Amino acid sequence: MTDQNTSSGPDYPARQAEAARRIGEYGIDLLLLHHSELASEPLVRYLTGFPEEAVLLLPAAGEPLLFAWDMELARRRASCPRLRQYTEVNRNPVEALALSLQEGEISFLSKKPAGGEGGATSVELSPATAHLLYREMEETIEQARFFCRREGAWQAVSDMRKVKDAWELALYERAAEMTNRLIEKVVRRVGEHPVPTEAELSLFITAEGTKMGAESTSFSTLAAGPERSWAIHAAPPSSNAPFLAKGGGLSLVDFGLKVDGYATDVTVSFSDRPDPRQQEMVRLVREAFLLAADAAEAGVSSRSLMQLASAFFARHGFTLPHGLGHGIGLEIHEPPFLRDHPHAEAPLMPGTVFTIEPGLYSSEAGGVRLENDVLCTSSGVRILTKSRIVDL
């Protein structure tokens, strides 16, 4: 066990126990979770607190085992009963599992009936596992039977992340407060002279967020002046063009902070001497945000919110070209997804943190988006962040 004081952080043993229960319900012996630079797996950090490359072997019965690349960091940050050096197995999840089975590290397997066919150990992998890695597992470890599926133990454990626990909700209060302070700094910086370039504004956000204590920004800040704001996500994220133009227009900056691994996500738009069409776009986006926020509550499907906003824009001759929002947490985009799709029929649940972000875009008029992070409660949603459309 590590020296982490879990009383001041998440209850990782409780999370691991609940995950093991869910794994057992699917008749699986072991869930293998692999996090690397090339294949992100937020469940490793969610279940242990370890933020770097690792393999977590999580059995339905018995103690979890974490193969950590940085052992010193793992001793300080990871909450897991057993730790091993990942470089010992060449930073290879196949070798990690094979060695654990060979050396009896997963000792429970010899003491209980296996869930796999013919006495084989049943091991489930993430549905995002590369096909070649899955094949290598099958060909290398003959005593195991592997499962890689969308609906299974991995999904059941991932569903734990949808509703934030008390520690996560307290963290989001702090992260939102930091983000709100940064929003005000951004608004002031845009109003200063000389006007910043898109790149300067992006660097300003990174620097100020770091000063506040954020791990990093949640993603590459999107700063787009009037010449580029027509894109939903400008590419590249920022340029040396001025964030405001001499002739006015619509500008937007989409950013967030990562605090203890958890992301915020907001978009602030700026309306500078707008023409009539731009004024209409700004008005409609503001109204659409309020319409969606008023309608959002526990039990309402995310799909219905998307349909509500889309119908509102359609009545005025506009189209919402992207989802109305998405869940946030250890990932910047996670369930629930507010889109018009059959997979978005599940009702919102109290404790879910997500974005509401209506936007309109035109190659001639530019783009405007209003995005805030909200918390679903039993009596509606509470808007955590204070992003807005700024009239200059």
N, C-alpha and C positions, 0 to 999 in steps of 0.2 A: 504494500500500500504506500502511497505517496504521502508527502508532508502537507498536502493541500488542506486548508481549513474549510471543509465543505459547509460549515455552519454559516459562512458569509457568502456562499455561492449556491449553485444548484445542488439539489439532492441527487447526486449521480448514482449512488447505490439504489435508490428508489427507482430511478429511470431504468437502470439495468435490470432490476427485478421485474418491472412491468414489461420491458422488452422481452425478457426470457419467457414470461407467461404467454405473450402473444406468439412467440416463435413456437412454443409447445402446442398451442391451439391448432397450428397448421401441420402438426406431426413431423416437424423438422428438428433434427438434432442440433444443428449449428447454423448460425448466420454469419457469413464472412463479409466484412465491410472493409473496403480498400480505398484509402484516400491518398491522392498524389496530386502533383501539379497538373498532370494531364487528365486526371479523372477525379473530380471533386466528389467527396461523399460527406456531407455535413453531419450525418449520423455519428461519425467518429467523435467529432467535437461535442455534439449534443449528449452523447452517452458517457463520455470520459473527460471532457474539457480539453483534450489535447488538440492543438490547432495545426499540427504539421503532418508530414507524410507518415502514414502508419497503416497497419492491418490490425483490425479488431476481430477476434474470434469470440463470438457471443453464443454460448450454448443455451439450450432450453433448460438444462439442469447442470449445475456446476459453476465454477468461477470464470469470468471473462479473462481473456489473455490479450494483451496489447503488444504488438511488435512495433516499437517506436524508432524512427530514424535518429532523432536527437534525444538520447537517453537522459542527459542532464535536464533538458526542458521537460521531459516526461516525468522525471522524479519530482520536479517542482510544480508542474501544472496538471498532470493527468491523475484522474481518480479511477484506478483500476487495480483489482487485487493482485494481478500478476503482470509484470513487465519483462520484455525481452528486447534485445538489440536487433533492429530490423536489418542492419548491415550483415548480421550473422547469417542471414538467408539471402544475401545479395539483393536486398530490397525487392524481393520477388514474392508476391502473394502465394504462388504455387508452392514454392519452397517453404514458406512459412507454415502452410497447412500440412504439407507432407512431413516436415520435421516434427510438428506438434503431434501428429498421429503416431509417428514412429517412436518418439521418445515418451509417449504417454502423457504429454502435457494436458491433453484433453482426457483426463483419466475417467470421467464419467462414462465414456463410450463403452468401456469394457464392463460396466456394472449395470447396464440397463439395455433392454431390447432396443435395437436401432430402428429408426423410422423408415429407413430405406429398404428397398426390396432385397431379398436374399441375404439379410443380415448386414447390408452395406450401411455405412454412415450417411445420413441424408444431410446435404449441405446446400444452403440457398445462397445465391449471389444476387447482387443488384441487377435489375433489368437493364441498366446502362452498361453492364459488363461487355467489353469488346468480345466479339465472336472468337477471335484467335485465342484470347485468354481463357475463355470457356472451354474451347477444344483442348487446350493444353492441360487444364485441370482434369478433364475427363481421361485424357490419354496418360497422364502421369500418375494419378492417384486412383488406383483400381479399387481400393477398399471403400470408396465413397461414391454416392450417387448424387448428381448435381441437379439443382433446379434454378432456372433463371426465367422469371415470369413477372408480368405486370401486377397481377393480383395474387399475393401470397404473403409470406412472413415479412419480407422486406417492406412491402407496402403497409402492412399492419403496424410495423414499428415506425415507419415514416409518418404515419397518421398521428403519432403522439405529438409531433411538432406543430400540428395545426392550431391547437388551443394552447396558448401560452400559460405557464404556471405562474405562481405568485412572484418568484424571483425574476422571471422574464418580464412580467408586467411592470415591476418596479424599475427594471433596467430600461424599459421603453419610456417610462416617464423621464428618466435622466437623459436618455438619448434624444428624446423630443425637445427637452429644454435646451440642450446643447445645439441642436439643429435650429431651433427658433432664434437663439442668439446669433447664429451664423447667418440666418436669413436677414436679420436686421443689418448686420455688417455688410452683406452683399448689396442690399438696397442703398445703403449709404455710399458704398464704394462706386456703384454705378452712377450715382448723382454727382460725384466729384469731377474736377477737371485737373488734368486732361482725362478724357473718357478712356477707360481701359480697353485694350483689345480683348478679344475672346480668350486668347491664351493667358493674358495677364489676369483676367477674372478667374479663370480655372486655377491658376497657380495660387491666387489669393485665397480661394476656398480651401485648397489643400493645406496651405500654411496655417490659416486661422483654425481649421479643424484640428490640426495636430497640436496647436497651442492649447486648445481646449481639453486635450486628453484623448481624442479619438485615435483608434488604431490606424485608421486611414480613411480615405473617402470610400463610399460603398462601391463605386465604379468610377470609370473615367468620366469626369464632369463634362456634360454637354453644354457648351456655351455657343449660342448662335445668334448673331445680329440679324438685322432686317434682310440682308442678302442671302441668308441661309436658314432662316427660321421656318421656311416652308417644309423642311424635312422633319419627319416625326423624330428621328434620331440623326442629327447632323453627322456627316462623315467627311472629314475627320471630326472628332468630338469638339475641337476648337481650332481656330486659325489665328493669323495675325491681323485679321480684319477688325475694324472697330466694332465694339459691342453695340454702340448706338450709331446711327447714321445722321449725317447733316440734314437730310430731308425727312427725318422721322421714320416711323414704321413700327413693326412688332419685333421684339427680341425676347428670347427665353433662355433660362439657365436651369438645367436639370441636374441635381446633385444629391448627395446624401453622405451621412457619416456612419462609419462602422465603430460600434462601441461594444467592447467585450465580445466581439464576433457577430453582433446583431446589427442589421442595416436599417437606416432610415432612407427615405426616398421622397424628395419634394421637387416641384418645378415652380419657379417664380417667373412670371412673364412681365414684360414692360411695354406699355403702350405710349408711344411718343408721337404726338400730333397726328393721330390716326385719321384716315379718310373715312367716309361713311361706311364702306364695306368692312373695314377693319373695326370700326366702332361696333358694328352689328356682331361681328365674330366675338369680340371681347364680351359684349353683353350676353350673348348666348352661352358662352363657356361658363361665365359666372352663374347664370341661372341653372345650367345643367348640373353644375357641381352641387348647388343647394338642393336641387330636385332629387339627386341621387342620395345625398347625405340624409335628407329627411325621410326617404323611403327605406333606407338600410336599417335593418334590425334583425335580431335573432329569429331564425325560422324562414326568412326571406331568401330565395335562391339568388346566387350571384348572377345567374343568367337573366333573371327578371330585371335586375338593376341595369344590366347592359341594354336590354330591350327597351327599357324606359328611357334611357338617355338617347339611344339611337332614334326612337320614335319622336322624341322632342326635337332633335336636330332635323329630322326628315320633314317635320311640319314646316320648318323654316327654310327648306331647300338645301340643307347641308348634310354631310355624311360624317359620322364618327369612324375614322379609318383604322382604329386600333381598339384593343380591349379597354374597358372603363377603369380597370385597376387590377391589382394582384396582391397576394399575400406577401408579407416580408418577414424576415427572421434571420436565420443563419445564412440564408440565400436572399439575394435581392429580388428574385422572382420565385415564388413558391405558392402552393395552394392557400386560399382559393383564388381562382382566376375568374375575373369578372368579364366573361365573354359570352357570346351567343352560340353556345355549343352544348350538346347533350351531356358532356362531362361536367358542365357547370351547373347542374340541377341541384346539387347538394345544398341544403340550407346553411346559412351563416350560423355560427355558433358563438356564444359568449366567450370572450377570451381570445378571439381571432383578431390579429392586427393586419390591416391591409391598406392599400392606397385607393383613393378615388381620384381619377385624373382625366376628365374630359378635355378634348382638344380639337381644334379646327385648323386646317392648313390649306394654303392656296399658293400656287407658284407665282401669282401676281401680288397677292396681299401679304404673304408671309404666314407665320403660324403663331398660335396662342394656345397655351395649355395651363391648367390650374391643377396642381397635384398636392394633396395632403395625405398624411398617414392618419388612420382612424382606428379606434378600438371598438369592437362590437361588444355591447353589453346586453343584458336582458331587457333593457328599456330603450334601446336604440344604439346609435353610435356616438362616441365622443371623439371629436377632432383633436388630435394630439399636437399637430404642427400648425404653424401660422403662415403658411405660404399664401400668396395672393397675386393678383394682377395689379401692377403698380402703374398708375397714371402719372406720366411725367409732364 
